[in-house]
Amino acid sequence: MQRAESIESSPRPIPLSLILLAAVVVHLPLLLMKLPLKSYDTNFHILFASHYVHHWFTPWNSKWYAGFSQTTYPPLPQQWVALISRIVGLDMAYMAVQFAAILLLALGVYRFSLLWVNVRAASIAALASVFLGSESFLVYSAGQLGTTSAAPIYLNALPYLFEWIRHGKWQSFLKASVLFTAAAAAHHATLLFGSFFFALPILALVLLDREDGETVSMPAFFARTAIIAAVVGVAIAVVLLPFWIALIHYPVTQTPIPHPSRANYILSPQWGINYFIVPYGALILALPFIFVRGAAVTRLRPLLLGFWVAFLVGLGGTTPVGRLLLGRAFEVLTMERFSYWATLLALPFVGLLASELVDRFRMRAVAVLTVLAAFSCALAVGWATYRPADAQDFKVDSVASWLNRDGHDKYRYITLGFGNKIARLATMTDASSVDGEWNSGRMLPELTRYGAGALTSSKYFGKPGLDALRAMLLHADDYGLKWVFVRDPYYDPLLSFAGWRRVDDLEDKTIEVWSKDGVPPAMAANAPQMPPHWQGILWGTLPFGSSVLAIFVVLIPTKQRVEIREERSFATDKNLVPGRLVS
């Protein structure tokens, strides 16, 4: 039986300015060193941003897949990169947007944690987000700009959602609505899947919350929930209308492509290290506390449930939960984003645990917690540094220069053995390729039929990868495919057998140029999935405009104070008394 104790005044929380300063000290030097450039997806996002630099209102991109629509990916962070790049260039603009997301995450974790724990524990949770292994993993290894941009915006919106449903404050309704819409404009997977892990516990908390002995009435609860769901749903439908049109008319029906995040981490321990040990880091030590305290305290149970489901799905094929809950989407999504969401949901518990340890052990606890936090961040950054996604140390400048001269860009090309550098190459040349890294944007049957990823890494996908490459080489005339740049001699026999011949060498003969005779110049695409002009106007206006509106609305001055209430029916100690940012 829980015993309600008298509530003592909590020790002073960590100032938010100090938390943001910690984010600056930890992450700004790493971003200035451009560490994310060797991640999986960073150059992919930079390619999308480079297209918006030159074609803000034309989402049809001819650089990959003989043409594809960028409306298949919400554009907000990439458009911000494009805008800032006019001042500092694409690479540093990407770092600036990623850095802004890191700062927003600390603020969002603080405000989200205040709904569950006291101010001091919430401030510790926010500080922990700076050293969070999953955040560093996504930034420096996975390069997932959309995920790391959308999640902080959702976290900052959730307290307003609570205030609206719990107290009916219209200003909170407005702020929650614009923030949810802006978050949706940043990333589709976070909208379609991740938002439920965060929003549903908040709805449950509204029903559990007792303020001055009163509870929200059920009619008010359902009415307010329905109102904000309808308004936000309509807003997202309008802001991302071209995305929904593309998804409905051209759903992802291609053969599933294997991804190691869906592996069984017990049977494949190398992927267990990459997708579990590295993202969770020292947070693994807090798992027993999360389950015990979350199960024991009523008001924390919704948060525990959200964490537990996200945790299980994030384990990929280790458990059947992900496949059962996601269905076919399990074969399309990558699971590291679920682990990221799970760690964010765990941070209020981490702040609570750290606060109790510091209360009991003082400086010894501070020293140990500091070491564990530094270890978590260093492990993820070190892992990304010594096992980078783009481990190949070569430049593609000479390939881009070759394509850009003597009319070579009249024909299409592919690369073999270039890895993640195909996106970097695409930003540097006007030539078009039939390969690419954005699987949901490709429509060519030679690519969608075989269950393989990028052609440049065909051999790593086994027979499906080589079958896709053979099919593309066979149909080279149909696509104006005349050039193949080879950095791996493994592919030489296949090219020779298919009737291609070597015509040039680049980069001290480390890159071979192969050609096929009689290939006609590439024709401009007139694909049915090409968005009409009116969709381009919407795409260039509404998503970016939603972020500007969100900034304006959130900055509307309100008189706020931090209120700490005694809640004897839910709290077992002073650290469980929640803080509130109330208008």
C-alpha positions in Angstrom: 0.0 0.0 0.0 1.4 3.4 -1.0 1.9 5.9 1.7 1.4 9.6 1.0 4.0 11.6 2.6 4.1 15.3 3.4 5.5 17.3 0.5 8.7 19.1 1.1 9.9 21.9 -1.0 11.9 20.5 -3.9 15.5 21.4 -4.4 16.1 24.0 -7.1 15.8 22.7 -10.7 18.5 23.0 -13.3 18.0 26.3 -15.1 16.8 25.9 -18.7 19.5 28.2 -19.9 22.2 25.9 -18.4 20.5 22.9 -20.2 20.6 24.7 -23.5 24.2 25.7 -22.9 25.1 22.0 -22.4 23.5 21.3 -25.8 25.7 24.0 -27.3 28.8 22.6 -25.7 28.2 19.0 -26.6 26.7 19.2 -30.0 27.8 22.4 -31.7 31.4 21.4 -32.1 30.4 18.0 -33.5 28.1 19.7 -36.0 30.7 22.3 -37.0 33.0 19.3 -37.7 30.2 18.1 -40.1 30.2 14.6 -38.6 26.6 13.9 -39.9 27.9 14.0 -43.5 29.1 10.4 -43.1 25.7 9.2 -41.9 23.1 7.2 -43.9 20.6 9.8 -44.8 22.2 13.3 -44.4 23.2 13.7 -48.0 19.8 12.4 -49.1 18.2 15.3 -47.2 20.8 17.7 -48.6 19.9 16.6 -52.1 16.2 17.3 -51.5 17.1 20.7 -50.0 19.3 21.5 -53.0 16.3 20.9 -55.3 14.2 23.3 -53.2 17.0 25.9 -53.6 16.4 26.0 -57.3 12.8 24.8 -57.7 10.9 25.8 -54.6 7.5 25.4 -56.2 8.4 22.4 -58.5 8.6 19.2 -56.4 9.4 17.0 -59.5 13.1 16.1 -59.2 14.7 14.6 -62.3 18.0 13.7 -60.5 16.9 10.2 -59.5 14.8 7.4 -60.9 14.5 9.2 -64.2 12.3 11.6 -62.3 10.4 11.4 -59.0 8.1 13.5 -56.9 9.5 15.0 -53.7 5.9 15.3 -52.5 6.4 11.7 -51.2 8.4 13.2 -48.3 7.2 16.1 -46.1 9.4 19.0 -46.9 9.6 21.3 -43.8 13.2 20.6 -42.5 14.6 20.4 -46.0 13.0 23.7 -47.0 14.5 25.3 -43.9 17.9 23.9 -45.0 17.3 25.3 -48.5 16.5 28.7 -47.1 19.4 28.9 -44.7 21.8 27.6 -47.4 21.5 30.8 -49.2 23.6 32.3 -46.4 25.9 29.5 -45.2 25.7 26.8 -47.9 23.9 23.5 -47.9 26.2 21.5 -45.6 26.2 24.1 -42.8 22.5 24.9 -43.3 21.8 21.2 -42.6 23.9 21.4 -39.4 22.1 24.5 -38.4 18.6 22.9 -38.7 19.8 19.8 -36.9 21.2 21.9 -34.1 17.9 23.8 -33.8 16.1 20.4 -33.5 18.5 19.4 -30.7 17.7 22.6 -28.8 14.0 22.2 -29.3 14.3 18.6 -28.0 15.7 19.8 -24.7 12.9 22.3 -24.4 10.2 19.8 -25.5 11.4 17.1 -23.0 11.3 19.6 -20.2 7.8 20.7 -21.0 6.6 17.2 -21.6 8.2 15.9 -18.4 6.5 18.6 -16.3 3.2 16.8 -17.0 4.5 13.7 -15.2 7.1 14.7 -12.6 8.2 17.7 -10.6 10.2 20.6 -12.0 13.5 19.4 -10.8 13.1 15.9 -12.2 11.8 17.5 -15.5 14.9 19.7 -15.7 17.2 16.6 -15.2 15.2 14.8 -17.9 15.8 17.7 -20.3 19.5 17.7 -19.5 19.6 13.9 -20.1 18.1 14.5 -23.6 21.3 16.4 -24.5 23.3 13.2 -23.9 20.7 10.7 -25.1 22.3 7.9 -27.1 19.3 7.6 -29.5 19.5 11.3 -30.4 23.2 11.1 -31.2 22.6 7.9 -33.1 20.0 9.5 -35.3 21.9 12.7 -35.8 25.4 11.3 -36.4 24.8 7.8 -37.7 21.3 7.5 -39.2 21.1 11.1 -40.4 17.3 11.2 -39.9 16.6 14.9 -40.1 12.8 14.4 -40.4 12.5 12.3 -37.3 14.8 14.5 -35.1 12.9 17.6 -36.3 9.3 16.3 -35.9 9.6 14.7 -32.4 10.7 17.9 -30.6 7.8 19.8 -32.1 5.3 17.1 -31.0 6.8 17.2 -27.5 6.3 21.0 -27.3 2.7 20.6 -28.5 1.7 18.0 -25.9 1.5 20.3 -22.8 -0.9 22.6 -24.8 -3.0 19.5 -25.7 -3.2 18.7 -22.1 -4.2 22.2 -21.1 -6.9 22.3 -23.8 -8.6 19.0 -23.0 -8.1 19.4 -19.2 -9.1 23.0 -18.8 -10.6 24.1 -22.1 -8.1 26.9 -22.7 -8.6 28.2 -26.3 -5.1 29.7 -26.5 -3.7 26.2 -25.7 -6.0 24.8 -28.4 -4.5 27.2 -30.9 -0.9 26.6 -30.0 -1.4 22.8 -29.9 -3.1 22.8 -33.3 -0.4 24.8 -35.1 2.4 22.8 -33.5 0.9 19.5 -34.4 0.5 20.7 -38.0 4.0 21.9 -38.3 5.3 18.6 -36.8 3.3 16.7 -39.5 4.9 18.9 -42.2 8.3 17.7 -40.9 7.9 14.0 -41.0 5.2 11.6 -42.1 6.2 8.5 -40.1 6.2 10.4 -36.9 2.7 11.7 -37.7 1.3 8.3 -38.7 3.0 6.2 -36.0 5.0 8.1 -33.4 2.3 10.7 -32.5 0.1 8.0 -31.0 2.8 6.9 -28.5 2.9 10.4 -27.1 -0.7 11.7 -27.5 -2.6 8.6 -26.1 -0.8 8.7 -22.7 -1.6 12.5 -22.5 -5.3 11.7 -23.0 -5.2 9.1 -20.3 -3.4 11.5 -18.0 -6.2 14.0 -18.4 -8.6 11.4 -17.1 -6.3 10.6 -14.2 -5.4 14.1 -13.3 -6.9 15.7 -10.2 -6.6 19.4 -9.6 -8.3 20.8 -6.5 -10.1 17.5 -6.2 -11.9 18.0 -9.6 -11.8 15.9 -12.7 -12.7 16.7 -16.3 -16.2 15.7 -17.2 -16.5 12.9 -19.7 -18.7 15.0 -22.2 -16.1 17.8 -22.0 -13.2 15.3 -22.5 -14.7 13.7 -25.6 -15.9 17.0 -27.1 -12.5 18.7 -26.7 -10.7 15.6 -28.0 -13.0 15.4 -31.0 -12.6 19.1 -31.7 -8.9 19.2 -31.7 -8.6 15.9 -33.6 -10.9 17.2 -36.3 -9.2 20.6 -36.6 -5.7 19.2 -36.7 -6.8 16.5 -39.1 -8.2 19.0 -41.5 -5.2 21.2 -41.2 -2.7 18.4 -41.8 -4.8 17.1 -44.8 -4.7 20.6 -46.4 -1.0 21.4 -45.6 0.2 18.0 -46.9 -2.5 17.5 -49.6 0.1 16.7 -52.4 1.6 14.0 -50.1 -1.8 12.4 -49.5 -2.6 12.5 -53.2 0.7 10.8 -54.0 0.2 8.2 -51.3 -3.3 7.3 -52.4 -2.6 7.1 -56.2 0.8 5.6 -55.9 1.0 3.6 -52.6 4.2 1.8 -51.7 3.6 -1.7 -53.3 7.1 -2.6 -54.2 8.8 -5.8 -53.0 10.0 -5.2 -49.4 13.6 -4.3 -49.1 15.5 -6.0 -46.2 16.8 -3.7 -43.4 18.9 -4.8 -40.4 16.8 -2.9 -37.9 14.1 -5.5 -38.5 16.5 -8.3 -37.6 16.3 -10.5 -34.5 18.9 -8.8 -32.3 19.5 -12.0 -30.3 20.3 -14.1 -33.4 22.2 -11.1 -35.0 24.1 -9.5 -32.1 25.9 -7.1 -34.4 22.7 -5.4 -35.2 21.6 -5.6 -31.6 24.6 -3.5 -30.7 23.9 -1.1 -33.5 20.1 -0.7 -32.9 19.8 -1.4 -29.2 22.9 -1.0 -27.1 24.2 2.2 -28.9 20.8 4.1 -28.9 19.9 3.2 -25.3 23.4 3.4 -23.8 23.3 3.8 -20.0 19.5 4.1 -20.1 19.5 0.3 -20.1 20.4 0.5 -16.4 17.2 2.5 -15.7 14.9 -0.1 -17.3 14.1 -1.9 -14.0 13.2 1.4 -12.3 11.0 2.4 -15.2 8.9 -0.7 -15.0 8.7 -0.9 -11.2 7.9 2.8 -10.7 5.7 3.1 -13.7 3.6 0.1 -12.6 3.4 1.2 -9.0 2.2 4.8 -9.5 -1.2 5.2 -11.2 -0.5 8.5 -12.9 2.7 7.1 -14.5 1.1 4.0 -16.0 0.0 5.6 -19.3 3.5 6.8 -19.8 4.9 3.4 -19.0 2.4 1.8 -21.5 3.5 4.1 -24.3 7.1 3.5 -23.5 6.6 -0.3 -23.3 4.9 -0.6 -26.7 7.4 1.7 -28.5 10.2 -0.3 -26.8 8.9 -3.6 -28.1 8.3 -2.4 -31.6 11.8 -0.9 -31.6 13.3 -4.3 -31.0 12.5 -5.1 -34.7 12.2 -8.8 -35.4 13.4 -9.8 -31.9 9.7 -10.0 -30.8 6.6 -10.4 -33.0 5.0 -7.2 -31.6 6.3 -4.9 -34.4 5.0 -7.2 -37.1 1.6 -7.7 -35.4 1.0 -4.0 -34.7 2.3 -2.6 -38.0 1.3 -5.2 -40.5 2.9 -4.6 -43.9 4.2 -1.3 -42.7 6.7 -3.4 -40.7 8.4 -4.3 -44.0 8.7 -0.6 -45.1 9.6 1.2 -41.9 13.0 1.1 -40.1 12.8 0.4 -36.4 15.4 2.7 -35.0 12.8 5.6 -34.9 10.7 3.5 -32.5 13.6 3.1 -30.2 14.1 6.9 -30.4 10.5 7.5 -29.4 10.8 5.0 -26.6 13.9 6.7 -25.1 12.0 10.1 -25.2 9.1 8.5 -23.3 11.6 7.1 -20.8 13.2 10.5 -20.0 10.6 11.6 -17.3 11.4 8.3 -15.5 15.1 9.0 -15.9 14.7 12.5 -14.4 12.8 11.0 -11.5 15.4 8.4 -10.8 18.3 10.8 -11.1 16.5 13.2 -8.7 16.0 10.5 -6.1 19.6 9.3 -6.4 21.0 12.9 -6.0 18.7 13.4 -3.0 20.1 10.3 -1.3 23.7 10.1 -2.4 24.5 13.8 -3.2 27.8 14.4 -5.1 28.5 10.7 -5.5 25.3 10.3 -7.5 26.1 13.4 -9.5 29.5 12.1 -10.4 28.2 8.6 -11.4 25.3 10.1 -13.4 27.6 12.5 -15.2 29.9 9.6 -16.3 26.9 7.5 -17.5 25.4 10.4 -19.4 28.8 11.2 -21.1 29.3 7.5 -21.8 25.9 7.2 -23.6 26.6 10.2 -25.8 30.2 9.3 -26.4 29.2 5.7 -27.3 26.8 6.8 -30.0 29.1 9.5 -31.4 32.1 7.1 -31.3 30.1 4.4 -33.0 29.1 6.7 -35.8 32.7 7.9 -36.1 34.5 4.5 -36.2 31.7 2.6 -38.0 30.3 5.4 -40.3 27.6 4.6 -42.8 29.7 6.2 -45.5 33.1 4.7 -44.7 34.5 5.1 -48.2 37.0 8.0 -48.3 36.9 9.3 -51.8 35.5 12.3 -53.6 33.0 12.4 -56.4 34.0 15.8 -57.8 35.8 14.3 -60.8 32.7 12.2 -61.7 30.5 15.3 -61.5 32.9 17.3 -63.6 33.0 14.5 -66.2 29.2 14.4 -66.4 28.9 18.2 -66.7 31.2 18.5 -69.7 31.0 17.6 -73.4 27.3 16.9 -73.3 27.6 13.9 -71.1 24.6 15.0 -69.1 22.3 14.4 -72.1 22.4 10.8 -71.0 21.5 9.1 -67.7 24.0 7.3 -65.5 24.3 4.9 -62.6 27.2 4.2 -60.1 28.5 0.9 -58.7 30.3 0.8 -55.4 29.7 4.5 -54.5 27.5 3.8 -51.4 25.9 6.8 -49.9 27.9 9.2 -52.0 25.3 8.9 -54.8 23.3 11.7 -53.2 26.4 13.9 -52.9 27.1 13.3 -56.6 23.5 14.1 -57.6 23.8 17.6 -55.9 26.9 18.3 -58.0 25.7 17.4 -61.5 22.8 18.2 -63.9 22.8 14.7 -65.2 20.0 12.3 -64.2 20.3 8.8 -62.8 17.9 5.8 -62.7 19.2 5.0 -59.2 18.6 6.7 -55.9 18.2 6.3 -52.1 14.6 7.3 -51.5 12.8 4.0 -52.0 9.3 5.4 -51.7 9.9 7.7 -54.6 10.9 5.2 -57.1 8.4 3.8 -59.7 10.6 2.1 -62.3 9.6 -1.6 -62.5 13.3 -2.7 -62.7 13.7 -1.3 -59.2 10.4 -2.1 -57.5 10.2 -5.8 -58.6 13.2 -7.4 -56.9 13.3 -6.3 -53.3 16.7 -4.6 -53.4 17.9 -1.1 -52.5 20.1 1.2 -54.4 21.7 -0.2 -57.5 25.1 1.2 -56.5 25.1 -1.4 -53.7 23.6 -4.2 -55.7 25.9 -7.0 -54.6 25.0 -6.5 -50.9 21.4 -7.4 -51.7 22.4 -10.8 -53.1 20.5 -12.2 -56.0 17.6 -9.6 -55.9 20.2 -6.8 -56.1 22.0 -8.3 -59.1 18.8 -9.2 -60.8 17.7 -5.5 -60.5 21.0 -4.4 -61.9 20.8 -6.8 -64.9 17.3 -5.7 -65.7 18.3 -2.0 -65.7 21.3 -2.6 -67.9 19.1 -4.6 -70.3 16.7 -1.8 -70.6 19.3 1.0 -70.8 18.0 2.2 -74.2 14.6 2.9 -72.7 16.0 5.3 -70.2 18.8 6.9 -72.0 21.2 5.1 -69.7 24.7 5.4 -71.3 27.2 5.8 -68.4 28.2 3.5 -65.6 30.8 4.7 -63.0 32.4 1.7 -61.3 34.5 1.8 -58.2 34.3 -1.9 -57.4 35.8 -4.4 -59.9 33.3 -7.0 -58.7 30.9 -5.6 -61.3 33.3 -5.6 -64.3 32.4 -9.1 -65.6 28.7 -8.4 -65.4 29.1 -5.2 -67.4 31.2 -6.9 -70.1 28.8 -9.7 -70.4 25.9 -7.2 -70.9 27.7 -5.5 -73.8 29.2 -2.5 -72.0 32.8 -1.3 -72.6 35.2 0.7 -70.6 35.9 4.2 -72.0 37.6 6.3 -69.4 39.2 6.4 -65.9 38.9 8.9 -63.1 40.5 9.5 -59.7 43.9 7.9 -60.5 42.1 5.0 -62.2 40.2 4.1 -59.1 36.9 4.9 -60.9 36.1 3.4 -64.3 33.7 4.9 -66.8 31.7 2.3 -68.8 29.5 3.1 -71.8 27.0 1.4 -74.1 26.9 2.3 -77.8 23.7 3.3 -79.6 21.9 4.6 -76.5 19.6 7.6 -77.4 19.7 10.7 -75.3 17.5 10.7 -72.2 14.0 12.0 -72.8 12.3 14.4 -70.3 9.9 12.4 -68.2 6.2 12.8 -68.6 5.3 10.4 -65.9 1.7 10.3 -64.5 3.0 10.8 -61.0 4.4 14.2 -61.9 2.6 16.8 -59.7 0.6 19.5 -61.4 1.5 23.1 -61.0 -1.1 23.8 -58.3 0.3 21.1 -56.1 3.7 22.7 -56.4 2.3 26.0 -55.2 0.7 24.3 -52.2 3.9 22.3 -51.5 6.1 25.4 -51.6 3.7 27.5 -49.5 1.7 25.6 -46.8 4.3 23.3 -45.1 6.8 26.1 -44.7 4.0 28.5 -43.8 2.8 26.2 -41.1 6.2 26.5 -39.3 6.2 30.3 -39.6 2.7 30.4 -38.2 3.7 28.0 -35.4 6.6 30.3 -34.4 4.4 33.3 -34.4 1.6 31.7 -32.4 3.8 30.1 -29.8 5.7 33.4 -29.2 2.4 35.2 -28.4 3.1 36.4 -24.8 1.3 34.6 -22.0 1.6 35.1 -18.3 2.9 31.7 -17.1 4.1 30.4 -13.9 5.3 27.0 -12.7 2.8 25.5 -10.3 3.6 22.6 -8.1 0.6 20.8 -6.5 0.3 18.3 -3.8 -1.3 15.2 -5.2 -1.5 12.7 -2.3 -3.6 10.2 -4.3 -0.9 9.8 -6.9 2.5 10.7 -5.4 4.6 8.6 -3.1 7.3 11.2 -2.7 8.0 14.8 -3.5 9.6 14.0 -6.9 6.3 12.7 -8.2 4.5 16.0 -7.6 4.1 17.2 -11.2 5.0 20.7 -12.3 2.7 22.6 -14.6 3.3 25.5 -17.0 -0.1 27.1 -16.8 -1.4 30.3 -18.4 
